[in-house]
Amino acid sequence: MTKLPDQFSDLEPFAATWCLPTEPERWARRQESSIDEMRQLYEAVFSRYEAILAYVDRFPLDDMPEEARNLIHLTTSFVMVSFPVEVWNGPRIPDTGHATLERAISPAV
């Protein structure tokens, strides 16, 4: 069973791990992942980013097909790993100890 639209089947290998609906889940995945795993996601989504945005922009947020919503979740995971990949070359923020992320409210997607 696929999670993503057919046009993005090349990203399907990342779907089971990175299509996470909440920010705490994405944060935890980032903390558990190696820099190589994050870099693979980053490079795969980066090359398709504009196509992803064009695809999901066709749907209203409150009436979006599940496959498109999963694509948004994958993209927000891409955003979550961008700084570790681009700047820190590791999953954690340097010199911060064990940082956590907690939100009282999360964006609806």
Biotite code that builds the C-alpha atoms (Angstrom):
import biotite.structure as struc

atoms = struc.array([
    struc.Atom([0.000, 0.000, 0.000], chain_id="A", res_id=1, res_name="MET", atom_name="CA", element="C"),
    struc.Atom([1.408, 3.372, -1.006], chain_id="A", res_id=2, res_name="THR", atom_name="CA", element="C"),
    struc.Atom([1.150, 6.520, 1.076], chain_id="A", res_id=3, res_name="LYS", atom_name="CA", element="C"),
    struc.Atom([2.079, 9.112, -1.551], chain_id="A", res_id=4, res_name="LEU", atom_name="CA", element="C"),
    struc.Atom([0.587, 10.213, -4.885], chain_id="A", res_id=5, res_name="PRO", atom_name="CA", element="C"),
    struc.Atom([1.803, 8.258, -7.925], chain_id="A", res_id=6, res_name="ASP", atom_name="CA", element="C"),
    struc.Atom([3.767, 11.286, -9.208], chain_id="A", res_id=7, res_name="GLN", atom_name="CA", element="C"),
    struc.Atom([5.958, 11.013, -6.105], chain_id="A", res_id=8, res_name="PHE", atom_name="CA", element="C"),
    struc.Atom([6.550, 7.268, -6.083], chain_id="A", res_id=9, res_name="SER", atom_name="CA", element="C"),
    struc.Atom([10.311, 7.918, -5.977], chain_id="A", res_id=10, res_name="ASP", atom_name="CA", element="C"),
    struc.Atom([9.780, 9.279, -2.433], chain_id="A", res_id=11, res_name="LEU", atom_name="CA", element="C"),
    struc.Atom([7.771, 6.262, -1.272], chain_id="A", res_id=12, res_name="GLU", atom_name="CA", element="C"),
    struc.Atom([10.790, 4.584, 0.401], chain_id="A", res_id=13, res_name="PRO", atom_name="CA", element="C"),
    struc.Atom([10.804, 7.476, 2.887], chain_id="A", res_id=14, res_name="PHE", atom_name="CA", element="C"),
    struc.Atom([7.073, 7.461, 3.579], chain_id="A", res_id=15, res_name="ALA", atom_name="CA", element="C"),
    struc.Atom([6.900, 4.767, 6.263], chain_id="A", res_id=16, res_name="ALA", atom_name="CA", element="C"),
    struc.Atom([9.603, 6.450, 8.337], chain_id="A", res_id=17, res_name="THR", atom_name="CA", element="C"),
    struc.Atom([9.084, 10.158, 7.682], chain_id="A", res_id=18, res_name="TRP", atom_name="CA", element="C"),
    struc.Atom([5.349, 10.754, 6.983], chain_id="A", res_id=19, res_name="CYS", atom_name="CA", element="C"),
    struc.Atom([4.741, 11.816, 10.549], chain_id="A", res_id=20, res_name="LEU", atom_name="CA", element="C"),
    struc.Atom([1.674, 13.928, 11.366], chain_id="A", res_id=21, res_name="PRO", atom_name="CA", element="C"),
    struc.Atom([2.959, 15.776, 14.448], chain_id="A", res_id=22, res_name="THR", atom_name="CA", element="C"),
    struc.Atom([5.967, 17.883, 15.220], chain_id="A", res_id=23, res_name="GLU", atom_name="CA", element="C"),
    struc.Atom([6.902, 15.861, 18.333], chain_id="A", res_id=24, res_name="PRO", atom_name="CA", element="C"),
    struc.Atom([6.982, 12.708, 16.190], chain_id="A", res_id=25, res_name="GLU", atom_name="CA", element="C"),
    struc.Atom([9.204, 14.428, 13.608], chain_id="A", res_id=26, res_name="ARG", atom_name="CA", element="C"),
    struc.Atom([11.472, 15.758, 16.358], chain_id="A", res_id=27, res_name="TRP", atom_name="CA", element="C"),
    struc.Atom([11.820, 12.283, 17.878], chain_id="A", res_id=28, res_name="ALA", atom_name="CA", element="C"),
    struc.Atom([12.563, 10.752, 14.446], chain_id="A", res_id=29, res_name="ARG", atom_name="CA", element="C"),
    struc.Atom([15.232, 13.390, 13.863], chain_id="A", res_id=30, res_name="ARG", atom_name="CA", element="C"),
    struc.Atom([16.820, 12.632, 17.225], chain_id="A", res_id=31, res_name="GLN", atom_name="CA", element="C"),
    struc.Atom([16.798, 8.878, 16.500], chain_id="A", res_id=32, res_name="GLU", atom_name="CA", element="C"),
    struc.Atom([18.156, 9.166, 12.957], chain_id="A", res_id=33, res_name="SER", atom_name="CA", element="C"),
    struc.Atom([21.714, 9.206, 11.733], chain_id="A", res_id=34, res_name="SER", atom_name="CA", element="C"),
    struc.Atom([22.983, 12.105, 9.664], chain_id="A", res_id=35, res_name="ILE", atom_name="CA", element="C"),
    struc.Atom([23.142, 9.732, 6.677], chain_id="A", res_id=36, res_name="ASP", atom_name="CA", element="C"),
    struc.Atom([19.432, 8.874, 7.017], chain_id="A", res_id=37, res_name="GLU", atom_name="CA", element="C"),
    struc.Atom([18.536, 12.546, 7.283], chain_id="A", res_id=38, res_name="MET", atom_name="CA", element="C"),
    struc.Atom([20.747, 13.447, 4.336], chain_id="A", res_id=39, res_name="ARG", atom_name="CA", element="C"),
    struc.Atom([19.028, 10.808, 2.156], chain_id="A", res_id=40, res_name="GLN", atom_name="CA", element="C"),
    struc.Atom([15.610, 12.284, 2.963], chain_id="A", res_id=41, res_name="LEU", atom_name="CA", element="C"),
    struc.Atom([16.880, 15.826, 2.493], chain_id="A", res_id=42, res_name="TYR", atom_name="CA", element="C"),
    struc.Atom([18.407, 15.164, -0.912], chain_id="A", res_id=43, res_name="GLU", atom_name="CA", element="C"),
    struc.Atom([15.391, 13.228, -2.189], chain_id="A", res_id=44, res_name="ALA", atom_name="CA", element="C"),
    struc.Atom([12.817, 15.845, -1.138], chain_id="A", res_id=45, res_name="VAL", atom_name="CA", element="C"),
    struc.Atom([14.968, 18.881, -1.963], chain_id="A", res_id=46, res_name="PHE", atom_name="CA", element="C"),
    struc.Atom([15.083, 17.902, -5.621], chain_id="A", res_id=47, res_name="SER", atom_name="CA", element="C"),
    struc.Atom([11.259, 17.575, -5.701], chain_id="A", res_id=48, res_name="ARG", atom_name="CA", element="C"),
    struc.Atom([10.313, 20.451, -3.369], chain_id="A", res_id=49, res_name="TYR", atom_name="CA", element="C"),
    struc.Atom([8.799, 22.792, -5.974], chain_id="A", res_id=50, res_name="GLU", atom_name="CA", element="C"),
    struc.Atom([6.800, 19.952, -7.555], chain_id="A", res_id=51, res_name="ALA", atom_name="CA", element="C"),
    struc.Atom([5.521, 18.948, -4.111], chain_id="A", res_id=52, res_name="ILE", atom_name="CA", element="C"),
    struc.Atom([4.362, 22.487, -3.341], chain_id="A", res_id=53, res_name="LEU", atom_name="CA", element="C"),
    struc.Atom([2.653, 22.796, -6.720], chain_id="A", res_id=54, res_name="ALA", atom_name="CA", element="C"),
    struc.Atom([0.858, 19.494, -6.155], chain_id="A", res_id=55, res_name="TYR", atom_name="CA", element="C"),
    struc.Atom([-0.434, 20.151, -2.627], chain_id="A", res_id=56, res_name="VAL", atom_name="CA", element="C"),
    struc.Atom([-1.424, 23.739, -3.448], chain_id="A", res_id=57, res_name="ASP", atom_name="CA", element="C"),
    struc.Atom([-4.213, 22.307, -5.630], chain_id="A", res_id=58, res_name="ARG", atom_name="CA", element="C"),
    struc.Atom([-6.154, 21.182, -2.556], chain_id="A", res_id=59, res_name="PHE", atom_name="CA", element="C"),
    struc.Atom([-7.787, 23.086, 0.319], chain_id="A", res_id=60, res_name="PRO", atom_name="CA", element="C"),
    struc.Atom([-6.316, 22.133, 3.699], chain_id="A", res_id=61, res_name="LEU", atom_name="CA", element="C"),
    struc.Atom([-9.676, 21.088, 5.092], chain_id="A", res_id=62, res_name="ASP", atom_name="CA", element="C"),
    struc.Atom([-10.469, 18.785, 2.143], chain_id="A", res_id=63, res_name="ASP", atom_name="CA", element="C"),
    struc.Atom([-7.140, 17.276, 1.165], chain_id="A", res_id=64, res_name="MET", atom_name="CA", element="C"),
    struc.Atom([-6.731, 13.663, 0.013], chain_id="A", res_id=65, res_name="PRO", atom_name="CA", element="C"),
    struc.Atom([-4.770, 11.479, 2.418], chain_id="A", res_id=66, res_name="GLU", atom_name="CA", element="C"),
    struc.Atom([-1.938, 10.945, -0.078], chain_id="A", res_id=67, res_name="GLU", atom_name="CA", element="C"),
    struc.Atom([-1.475, 14.725, -0.420], chain_id="A", res_id=68, res_name="ALA", atom_name="CA", element="C"),
    struc.Atom([-1.580, 15.142, 3.365], chain_id="A", res_id=69, res_name="ARG", atom_name="CA", element="C"),
    struc.Atom([1.110, 12.461, 3.668], chain_id="A", res_id=70, res_name="ASN", atom_name="CA", element="C"),
    struc.Atom([3.183, 14.403, 1.153], chain_id="A", res_id=71, res_name="LEU", atom_name="CA", element="C"),
    struc.Atom([2.896, 17.475, 3.390], chain_id="A", res_id=72, res_name="ILE", atom_name="CA", element="C"),
    struc.Atom([3.961, 15.381, 6.393], chain_id="A", res_id=73, res_name="HIS", atom_name="CA", element="C"),
    struc.Atom([6.983, 14.120, 4.456], chain_id="A", res_id=74, res_name="LEU", atom_name="CA", element="C"),
    struc.Atom([7.851, 17.697, 3.500], chain_id="A", res_id=75, res_name="THR", atom_name="CA", element="C"),
    struc.Atom([7.607, 18.943, 7.074], chain_id="A", res_id=76, res_name="THR", atom_name="CA", element="C"),
    struc.Atom([10.014, 16.150, 8.051], chain_id="A", res_id=77, res_name="SER", atom_name="CA", element="C"),
    struc.Atom([12.313, 17.459, 5.321], chain_id="A", res_id=78, res_name="PHE", atom_name="CA", element="C"),
    struc.Atom([12.134, 20.891, 6.947], chain_id="A", res_id=79, res_name="VAL", atom_name="CA", element="C"),
    struc.Atom([12.860, 19.320, 10.353], chain_id="A", res_id=80, res_name="MET", atom_name="CA", element="C"),
    struc.Atom([16.103, 17.754, 9.058], chain_id="A", res_id=81, res_name="VAL", atom_name="CA", element="C"),
    struc.Atom([17.254, 20.713, 6.959], chain_id="A", res_id=82, res_name="SER", atom_name="CA", element="C"),
    struc.Atom([19.284, 22.451, 9.674], chain_id="A", res_id=83, res_name="PHE", atom_name="CA", element="C"),
    struc.Atom([20.996, 19.285, 10.904], chain_id="A", res_id=84, res_name="PRO", atom_name="CA", element="C"),
    struc.Atom([21.964, 18.463, 7.307], chain_id="A", res_id=85, res_name="VAL", atom_name="CA", element="C"),
    struc.Atom([22.846, 21.959, 6.078], chain_id="A", res_id=86, res_name="GLU", atom_name="CA", element="C"),
    struc.Atom([24.473, 23.407, 9.189], chain_id="A", res_id=87, res_name="VAL", atom_name="CA", element="C"),
    struc.Atom([25.302, 20.988, 12.014], chain_id="A", res_id=88, res_name="TRP", atom_name="CA", element="C"),
    struc.Atom([26.090, 17.762, 10.151], chain_id="A", res_id=89, res_name="ASN", atom_name="CA", element="C"),
    struc.Atom([24.385, 15.834, 12.957], chain_id="A", res_id=90, res_name="GLY", atom_name="CA", element="C"),
    struc.Atom([20.931, 15.208, 14.467], chain_id="A", res_id=91, res_name="PRO", atom_name="CA", element="C"),
    struc.Atom([21.345, 17.396, 17.552], chain_id="A", res_id=92, res_name="ARG", atom_name="CA", element="C"),
    struc.Atom([21.983, 21.085, 18.047], chain_id="A", res_id=93, res_name="ILE", atom_name="CA", element="C"),
    struc.Atom([25.630, 21.411, 19.122], chain_id="A", res_id=94, res_name="PRO", atom_name="CA", element="C"),
    struc.Atom([26.314, 22.312, 22.755], chain_id="A", res_id=95, res_name="ASP", atom_name="CA", element="C"),
    struc.Atom([22.696, 22.173, 23.924], chain_id="A", res_id=96, res_name="THR", atom_name="CA", element="C"),
    struc.Atom([22.630, 18.913, 25.835], chain_id="A", res_id=97, res_name="GLY", atom_name="CA", element="C"),
    struc.Atom([19.393, 17.007, 25.509], chain_id="A", res_id=98, res_name="HIS", atom_name="CA", element="C"),
    struc.Atom([16.970, 19.514, 23.976], chain_id="A", res_id=99, res_name="ALA", atom_name="CA", element="C"),
    struc.Atom([13.289, 18.699, 23.674], chain_id="A", res_id=100, res_name="THR", atom_name="CA", element="C"),
    struc.Atom([10.434, 20.190, 21.714], chain_id="A", res_id=101, res_name="LEU", atom_name="CA", element="C"),
    struc.Atom([7.014, 20.558, 23.259], chain_id="A", res_id=102, res_name="GLU", atom_name="CA", element="C"),
    struc.Atom([4.048, 22.462, 21.840], chain_id="A", res_id=103, res_name="ARG", atom_name="CA", element="C"),
    struc.Atom([0.750, 23.288, 23.416], chain_id="A", res_id=104, res_name="ALA", atom_name="CA", element="C"),
    struc.Atom([-0.835, 23.512, 19.950], chain_id="A", res_id=105, res_name="ILE", atom_name="CA", element="C"),
    struc.Atom([0.295, 22.234, 16.555], chain_id="A", res_id=106, res_name="SER", atom_name="CA", element="C"),
    struc.Atom([-0.650, 23.477, 13.097], chain_id="A", res_id=107, res_name="PRO", atom_name="CA", element="C"),
    struc.Atom([-3.475, 21.530, 11.493], chain_id="A", res_id=108, res_name="ALA", atom_name="CA", element="C"),
    struc.Atom([-2.531, 19.647, 8.364], chain_id="A", res_id=109, res_name="VAL", atom_name="CA", element="C"),
])
